[in-house]
Amino acid sequence: ERLTWAFRTATNRLPEPDELRVLASGLSKRLSSFHQQPDSAQKLLQFGDHKTQGTLDPGELAAYTVSANVILNLDEVIMH
């Protein structure tokens, strides 16, 4: 649901099933990677104007941050 919402917000359309499958696969890999390497997640989350709240899972937040970056860098989003 989060990936669909982010994609729809950025592109103004629902993702095709294949697009959603690719996004979900990437998110799953990033979740696994950031949970196995929590220092990596912490390093990523140090950037930006807003600091994270202690109640959020850093691995999950980092994985969704990168997934949002992927969506925002789609040609469809940049050229629109």
Backbone as ProteinMPNN parsed JSONL, in Angstrom:
{"seq_chain_A": "ERLTWAFRTATNRLPEPDELRVLASGLSKRLSSFHQQPDSAQKLLQFGDHKTQGTLDPGELAAYTVSANVILNLDEVIMH", "coords_chain_A": {"N_chain_A": [[0.817, -1.186, 0.0], [1.947, 1.243, 0.759], [3.957, 1.608, -1.18], [2.391, 1.735, -3.495], [0.894, 4.035, -2.924], [2.968, 5.979, -2.827], [3.991, 5.8, -5.44], [1.724, 6.505, -6.944], [1.293, 9.103, -5.993], [3.581, 10.389, -6.943], [3.498, 9.98, -9.718], [0.929, 10.326, -10.594], [-0.68, 8.243, -11.326], [-1.76, 4.81, -11.028], [0.528, 2.165, -10.245], [1.59, -0.205, -12.705], [1.106, -3.769, -12.595], [3.616, -5.126, -13.001], [5.438, -3.053, -12.509], [4.924, -2.497, -9.826], [5.66, -4.928, -8.742], [8.442, -4.926, -9.211], [9.205, -2.705, -7.66], [8.415, -3.622, -5.114], [10.052, -5.863, -4.83], [12.58, -4.659, -4.806], [12.315, -3.109, -2.472], [12.045, -5.144, -0.562], [14.594, -6.343, -0.705], [16.158, -4.185, 0.142], [15.148, -3.788, 2.743], [15.991, -6.159, 3.978], [18.778, -5.89, 3.701], [19.328, -3.46, 5.125], [18.457, -4.21, 7.653], [20.269, -6.194, 8.251], [22.56, -4.724, 8.282], [22.627, -2.473, 10.315], [24.111, -0.167, 10.871], [24.514, 1.005, 8.422], [21.946, 1.874, 7.778], [21.608, 3.807, 9.775], [23.583, 5.656, 9.023], [22.58, 6.582, 6.576], [20.219, 7.793, 7.445], [21.092, 10.01, 8.767], [21.258, 12.151, 7.095], [19.634, 15.071, 5.77], [17.059, 17.501, 6.612], [15.305, 16.915, 8.668], [15.324, 15.163, 11.661], [15.198, 11.72, 12.663], [12.572, 10.041, 14.462], [12.762, 8.326, 17.54], [11.011, 6.191, 17.702], [10.669, 4.949, 15.301], [11.517, 2.246, 13.127], [14.775, 2.019, 12.183], [15.908, 0.525, 10.021], [13.691, -0.069, 8.42], [12.773, 2.519, 7.838], [14.979, 3.551, 6.434], [15.014, 1.81, 4.216], [12.551, 2.425, 2.983], [13.079, 5.088, 2.441], [15.067, 4.96, 0.449], [13.573, 3.602, -1.471], [11.617, 5.52, -2.035], [13.265, 7.411, -3.18], [14.007, 6.045, -5.509], [11.533, 5.984, -6.864], [11.05, 8.75, -7.168], [13.041, 9.359, -8.933], [12.334, 8.287, -11.339], [12.075, 8.423, -14.894], [9.597, 9.238, -15.829], [8.615, 10.773, -13.743], [10.529, 12.816, -13.465], [10.458, 14.062, -15.975], [7.92, 15.021, -16.148]], "CA_chain_A": [[0.0, 0.0, 0.0], [2.826, 2.416, 0.816], [4.588, 1.775, -2.485], [1.355, 2.178, -4.427], [0.603, 5.431, -2.605], [4.103, 6.805, -3.236], [4.042, 5.805, -6.897], [0.579, 7.279, -7.423], [1.524, 10.501, -5.641], [4.641, 10.926, -7.796], [3.23, 9.861, -11.163], [-0.49, 10.605, -10.831], [-1.336, 7.036, -11.844], [-1.44, 3.59, -10.277], [1.576, 1.374, -10.896], [1.247, -1.461, -13.368], [1.525, -4.897, -11.744], [5.059, -5.374, -13.123], [6.136, -1.959, -11.836], [4.772, -2.706, -8.394], [6.452, -6.118, -8.407], [9.846, -4.499, -9.175], [9.364, -1.854, -6.48], [8.3, -4.452, -3.916], [11.256, -6.692, -4.762], [13.665, -3.78, -4.365], [12.078, -2.775, -1.062], [12.347, -6.339, 0.227], [16.057, -6.477, -0.646], [16.687, -3.103, 0.973], [14.785, -4.087, 4.134], [16.902, -7.209, 4.444], [20.125, -5.327, 3.779], [19.426, -2.495, 6.216], [18.312, -4.906, 8.935], [21.518, -6.917, 8.489], [23.615, -3.735, 8.472], [21.956, -1.313, 10.908], [24.949, 1.041, 10.791], [24.241, 1.593, 7.106], [20.67, 2.588, 7.895], [21.851, 4.987, 10.594], [24.339, 6.625, 8.225], [21.658, 7.174, 5.604], [19.212, 8.603, 8.126], [21.695, 11.225, 9.311], [21.128, 13.218, 6.113], [18.335, 15.718, 5.676], [16.726, 18.553, 7.566], [14.506, 16.392, 9.778], [15.893, 14.008, 12.354], [14.222, 10.65, 12.847], [12.044, 9.824, 15.799], [13.251, 7.071, 18.092], [10.0, 5.134, 17.651], [10.651, 4.347, 13.969], [12.535, 1.236, 12.853], [15.727, 2.637, 11.257], [16.052, -0.282, 8.814], [12.499, 0.119, 7.6], [12.769, 3.897, 7.37], [16.028, 3.673, 5.413], [14.58, 1.083, 3.018], [11.518, 3.218, 2.327], [13.709, 6.302, 1.94], [15.698, 4.624, -0.825], [12.494, 3.285, -2.408], [11.036, 6.798, -2.457], [14.244, 7.997, -4.082], [13.869, 5.335, -6.784], [10.301, 6.462, -7.501], [11.209, 10.155, -7.55], [14.013, 9.454, -10.019], [11.813, 7.702, -12.573], [11.991, 9.383, -15.998], [8.214, 9.708, -15.864], [8.45, 11.795, -12.711], [11.426, 13.924, -13.747], [10.071, 14.732, -17.222], [6.515, 15.459, -16.094]], "C_chain_A": [[0.865, 1.256, 0.0], [3.481, 2.676, -0.538], [3.587, 2.276, -3.524], [1.03, 3.648, -4.19], [1.728, 6.352, -3.098], [4.186, 6.917, -4.752], [2.93, 6.678, -7.461], [0.758, 8.773, -7.145], [2.549, 11.135, -6.582], [4.273, 10.958, -9.269], [1.805, 10.227, -11.554], [-1.196, 9.447, -11.537], [-0.954, 5.858, -10.955], [-0.326, 2.839, -10.994], [0.984, 0.147, -11.586], [1.718, -2.603, -12.471], [3.031, -5.19, -11.809], [5.874, -4.291, -12.416], [6.092, -2.144, -10.324], [5.597, -3.904, -7.928], [7.942, -5.75, -8.291], [10.105, -3.636, -7.943], [9.334, -2.677, -5.196], [9.531, -5.342, -3.738], [12.443, -5.866, -4.27], [13.531, -3.417, -2.904], [12.446, -3.955, -0.174], [13.854, -6.528, 0.382], [16.665, -5.409, 0.25], [16.358, -3.321, 2.444], [15.753, -5.116, 4.722], [18.308, -6.649, 4.654], [20.277, -4.372, 4.955], [19.23, -3.141, 7.584], [19.573, -5.705, 9.271], [22.678, -5.969, 8.778], [23.012, -2.447, 9.053], [22.79, -0.037, 10.881], [24.748, 1.763, 9.472], [22.956, 2.412, 7.142], [20.868, 3.882, 8.679], [22.603, 6.067, 9.821], [23.429, 7.336, 7.236], [20.713, 8.151, 6.288], [19.783, 9.854, 8.786], [21.536, 12.414, 8.369], [19.734, 13.825, 6.161], [18.101, 16.716, 6.79], [16.011, 18.029, 8.801], [15.177, 15.168, 10.379], [14.8, 12.97, 12.604], [13.77, 10.579, 14.296], [12.506, 8.448, 16.273], [12.27, 5.917, 17.992], [9.974, 4.411, 16.312], [11.785, 3.336, 13.825], [13.506, 1.811, 11.815], [15.897, 1.853, 9.949], [14.889, -0.092, 7.858], [12.464, 1.537, 7.016], [13.8, 4.104, 6.267], [15.604, 2.984, 4.114], [13.5, 1.852, 2.266], [12.069, 4.53, 1.784], [14.34, 6.054, 0.579], [14.632, 4.294, -1.868], [11.817, 4.551, -2.913], [11.973, 7.498, -3.437], [14.163, 7.357, -5.465], [12.65, 5.869, -7.535], [10.476, 7.895, -7.997], [12.213, 10.361, -8.68], [13.569, 8.745, -11.295], [11.743, 8.78, -13.651], [10.61, 10.029, -16.058], [7.972, 10.83, -14.868], [9.285, 13.03, -13.048], [10.949, 14.726, -14.962], [8.669, 15.3, -17.19], [6.41, 16.868, -15.691]], "O_chain_A": [[0.547, 2.228, -0.686], [3.552, 3.818, -0.992], [3.909, 3.143, -4.337], [0.905, 4.42, -5.141], [1.463, 7.384, -3.714], [4.423, 8.0, -5.288], [3.166, 7.496, -8.351], [0.407, 9.608, -7.979], [2.399, 12.292, -6.973], [4.689, 11.862, -9.994], [1.517, 10.417, -12.735], [-2.178, 9.646, -12.251], [0.039, 5.903, -10.229], [-0.245, 2.875, -12.222], [0.016, -0.451, -11.116], [2.636, -2.419, -11.671], [3.65, -5.471, -10.783], [6.892, -4.591, -11.792], [7.096, -1.968, -9.634], [6.165, -3.884, -6.837], [8.624, -6.213, -7.375], [11.112, -3.817, -7.258], [10.14, -2.452, -4.293], [9.994, -5.546, -2.616], [13.214, -6.317, -3.423], [14.519, -3.414, -2.17], [13.093, -3.776, 0.858], [14.336, -6.838, 1.472], [17.578, -5.688, 1.026], [17.198, -3.067, 3.307], [16.262, -4.945, 5.83], [18.943, -6.913, 5.675], [21.251, -4.463, 5.703], [19.784, -2.664, 8.575], [19.906, -5.873, 10.444], [23.653, -6.345, 9.428], [22.902, -1.444, 8.349], [22.234, 1.061, 10.869], [24.804, 2.991, 9.414], [22.897, 3.515, 6.598], [20.354, 4.931, 8.292], [22.298, 7.252, 9.948], [23.504, 8.555, 7.079], [20.441, 9.226, 5.754], [19.029, 10.673, 9.312], [21.664, 13.562, 8.795], [18.771, 13.163, 6.55], [18.839, 16.769, 7.774], [16.1, 18.634, 9.87], [15.551, 14.242, 9.659], [13.624, 13.31, 12.738], [14.474, 10.993, 15.217], [12.622, 7.518, 15.475], [12.662, 4.766, 18.181], [9.329, 3.37, 16.187], [12.883, 3.548, 14.341], [13.104, 2.067, 10.68], [16.017, 2.455, 8.882], [15.073, 0.032, 6.647], [12.159, 1.721, 5.838], [13.515, 4.767, 5.269], [15.818, 3.524, 3.029], [13.534, 1.923, 1.038], [11.58, 5.034, 0.773], [14.166, 6.851, -0.343], [14.775, 4.669, -3.032], [11.479, 4.645, -4.093], [11.523, 8.105, -4.409], [14.243, 8.052, -6.478], [12.742, 6.173, -8.724], [10.092, 8.216, -9.122], [12.233, 11.418, -9.311], [14.354, 8.618, -12.234], [11.391, 9.923, -13.361], [10.484, 11.228, -16.309], [7.194, 11.744, -15.142], [8.806, 14.158, -12.929], [11.035, 15.954, -14.959], [8.267, 15.999, -18.121], [5.305, 17.401, -15.593]]}, "name": "protein", "num_of_chains": 1, "seq": "ERLTWAFRTATNRLPEPDELRVLASGLSKRLSSFHQQPDSAQKLLQFGDHKTQGTLDPGELAAYTVSANVILNLDEVIMH"}
